[in-house]
């Protein structure tokens, strides 16, 4: 799992919704993996949006080689409202995914 | 067809529909990433990282065709040893420097909390003169910014107490919520706090939107409120001194600190609060959401040794 998702989201709410769907295990696993990716992508987009250009590069490098605690602490230092941004990013993607699930829920 | 291949069997209509929707979501996010963070991608490419490869490598393990992209910047790249080594060599110095800075900042917060644990009174709002002086000195030494409770003969009515969340202030005549924020995210995050109907006690930050400077934006973004009406001898002459005066505000429960500019007078005494802060300022103190029970310390910033930037310290 993406370390961003693991750290900031723990267990995405959408997993529970996927679990409720009438699908086989492989399909559920596949959707769960995809959903994790979407959480991650949205988190990354929003976090980078709040970093200065130089800090974006440092953050991406830290993400690759800096170790988990260091890049997280770097984010905390650079994004003063990190928790709020994360909450926003998570809620934004969840709203969209709930919307998708709601629409698809009508399909038999 | 891609999904069928992945699963090795016929997909259910519901799964197919969801996969299709999620795939589109992912494509949109990647497009957003490429559009907004083009420079960062180019930088990674210059470092020898094939950004395009990174952006599409994830499709192997997820739904085929789903450009899993960005996840590899965290989980995927760690599997690429050559890439790791290359980046590691290039950046070990920069990373070490950053890690050093981070450790230093963490140490400062911890040091502040340690100071507060032995110097702050638990059940009273008022600090003794001795306490104030002692704290000013220790905070200055710890943060490397000269702070004081008395500057050029001026003192606040208190330096220790509760702080309330304020609304945004209009920066110029006609400022409104549609024009107030620099980004859509900022608007979503802080728009709900609203904008006061009237300007702050010290007037607008500038006379028109055409004269709005970065400095004025920052002043409103990190504005602080103090009870000027409760300061002995406060008058219009004093008001000029207090206008946009920089103060350091520290959350005494987590050690987070932010430099603000005084831009309004309040809160009313009956509220039990002694200070106020803009939504952005409060968010940095981790008091924008949830509990605001923690007390804050407020000091004047003495800029005689150089300018101190507004915002998180």
Contacts between the chains, C-beta under 8 A, distances in Angstrom:
chain1	res1	chain2	res2	distance
A	1	B	75	7.1
A	2	B	71	5.2
A	2	B	74	5.2
A	2	B	75	5.4
A	3	B	74	5.0
A	3	B	75	6.7
A	4	B	74	5.9
A	21	B	14	6.5
A	21	B	18	8.0
A	22	B	14	7.0
A	23	B	12	6.0
A	23	B	14	6.3
A	23	B	15	5.4
A	24	B	12	7.6
A	26	B	7	5.7
A	27	B	7	6.9
A	27	B	11	7.1
A	27	B	12	6.5
A	27	B	15	4.3
A	30	B	6	7.0
A	30	B	7	7.0
A	30	B	15	7.6
A	30	B	19	7.4
A	30	B	62	7.5
A	30	B	63	6.2
A	31	B	15	7.0
A	31	B	18	5.9
A	31	B	19	7.1
A	31	B	22	7.1
A	33	B	61	7.6
A	33	B	62	5.5
A	34	B	19	7.1
A	34	B	22	4.8
A	34	B	23	7.8
A	34	B	26	7.4
A	34	B	62	5.7
A	34	B	63	5.9
A	34	B	66	6.1
A	35	B	22	6.9
A	36	B	71	7.8
A	37	B	26	6.5
A	37	B	58	6.8
A	37	B	62	6.2
A	37	B	66	7.4
A	37	B	68	5.3
A	37	B	71	5.1
A	38	B	22	6.3
A	38	B	25	5.5
A	38	B	26	6.0
A	38	B	29	6.8
A	40	B	70	6.6
A	40	B	71	4.9
A	40	B	74	7.1
A	41	B	26	6.4
A	41	B	29	4.0
A	41	B	30	6.9
A	41	B	33	7.0
A	41	B	69	6.8
A	41	B	70	4.8
A	41	B	71	7.0
A	42	B	29	6.0
A	44	B	33	7.0
A	44	B	70	5.1
A	44	B	73	6.9
A	45	B	29	6.1
A	45	B	32	5.4
A	45	B	33	5.4
A	45	B	36	6.9
A	45	B	37	7.7
A	45	B	70	7.8
A	46	B	185	6.5
A	48	B	33	7.6
A	48	B	36	7.1
A	48	B	37	5.1
A	48	B	40	6.7
A	49	B	36	6.2
A	49	B	183	7.1
A	49	B	185	6.4
A	50	B	185	7.3
A	53	B	39	5.6
A	53	B	40	7.4
A	56	B	37	6.3
A	56	B	39	7.4
A	56	B	40	4.4
A	57	B	40	5.7
A	57	B	43	4.9
A	57	B	44	7.8
A	58	B	94	6.8
A	58	B	98	6.2
A	60	B	40	6.0
A	60	B	43	7.9
A	60	B	44	6.3
A	60	B	73	6.2
A	61	B	87	6.5
A	61	B	91	4.9
A	61	B	94	6.9
A	61	B	95	6.6
A	62	B	95	6.3
A	62	B	98	6.7
A	63	B	73	5.6
A	63	B	74	5.5
A	64	B	73	6.9
A	64	B	77	5.1
A	64	B	78	7.5
A	64	B	83	7.9
A	64	B	84	6.9
A	64	B	87	5.3
A	65	B	84	6.4
A	65	B	87	5.4
A	65	B	88	4.8
A	65	B	91	6.1
A	65	B	92	7.7
A	65	B	95	6.2
A	66	B	95	5.0
A	66	B	98	7.2
A	66	B	99	7.2
A	67	B	99	8.0
A	70	B	95	7.3
A	70	B	98	7.1
A	70	B	99	5.2
A	70	B	102	6.3
A	73	B	102	4.6
A	73	B	106	6.8
A	74	B	98	6.1
A	74	B	102	6.1
A	77	B	101	7.7
A	77	B	102	6.2
A	77	B	105	5.8
A	80	B	258	7.4
A	80	B	280	7.9
A	80	B	283	6.8
A	80	B	284	4.0
A	80	B	311	7.3
A	80	B	312	4.2
A	81	B	189	7.1
A	81	B	280	7.2
A	81	B	283	4.1
A	81	B	284	6.4
A	81	B	288	7.2
A	83	B	286	7.2
A	83	B	289	7.9
A	84	B	189	5.5
A	84	B	283	5.6
A	84	B	288	6.5
A	84	B	289	7.0
A	85	B	185	7.1
A	85	B	189	7.4
A	88	B	185	6.4
A	88	B	188	6.2
A	88	B	189	5.8
A	93	B	25	7.9
A	96	B	25	6.3
A	97	B	22	7.7
A	97	B	25	7.5
A	100	B	18	6.4
A	100	B	21	4.2
A	100	B	22	6.9
A	100	B	25	7.4
A	101	B	18	7.2
A	103	B	17	7.9
A	103	B	21	7.5
A	104	B	14	5.8
A	104	B	17	4.6
A	104	B	18	5.0
A	104	B	21	6.8
A	107	B	13	5.3
A	107	B	14	5.1
A	107	B	17	5.5
A	108	B	13	7.4
A	108	B	14	7.8
